[in-house]
């Protein structure tokens, strides 16, 4: 078996400690499952650091090279196969590692829905934070990880291209798309009961590392509210986002204008650094910013 893996591909996401833990937990899980079955798996041999690194490299590659079935990468058809993957490990070994792959054994009384993968999530998140310094312009939005299996936090969003999956809130660089911060949405009741909305909680949590640095954060009308804009400004974070007309504290005079705006026209109101605008494009657009440039 030829083990070829470029360690530099993995280091932005996985630490040596995390991969070592994966090796330990996977080997323990394989022994545990064989004991429960009452027989040895003759096709299994314990994995090691180099092989686990290669396995993770293949998983990353599968996220880049989209194929209808993973077995295509090991196809005997040279037009379908990936020579690099075939050189790293046989498909049977890949399947066996997938069968026994294990991250963490949670405590019996754990209420964390992600307890079984929490260590690797935390490790990847920390690597996302330190691998690249955030640039001035950041964007916060939701993403969907396609998933149709059984999981209580699975979401159905009919308006999205990916309708079934796991929702993840993300803060990314507006130019490169690099993810600096993320948070997996685990459903109602998973956020602090502090009287604030889900959208308020998401933005304040994902922008925590930006406090006092005056970055520019952009998001859509699901998140934007006047209290949120004021909170961010107080914490040294600039924002720009569209807002829904029925949100609390949105200027009453902008909700029902006495005139119909033509395309390109706008009306705005300013209170200190906070500016709200009604702008007519093809449809009415309601942007709010907390860094005043309006005169």
Secondary structure, 3 states (H helix, E strand, C coil): CCCCCCHHHHHCCCCHHHHHHHHHHHHHHHHHHHHHHCCCCCCCCCCCHHHHHHHHHHHHHHHHCCCCCHHHHHCCCCCCCCHHHHHHCCHHHHHHHHHHCCCCCCCCCCCCCCCCCHHHHHHHHHHHHHHCCCCCEEEEEEEEEECCCCCCCCEECCCCCCCEEEEEEEEEECCCCCEEEEEECCCCCCCCCCCCCHHHHHHHHHCHHHCCCCCEEEECCCCCCHHHHHHHHHCCCEEEEECCCCCCCCCHHHHCCCCCCCCCCEEEEEECCEEEEEEECCCEECEEECCCCCC
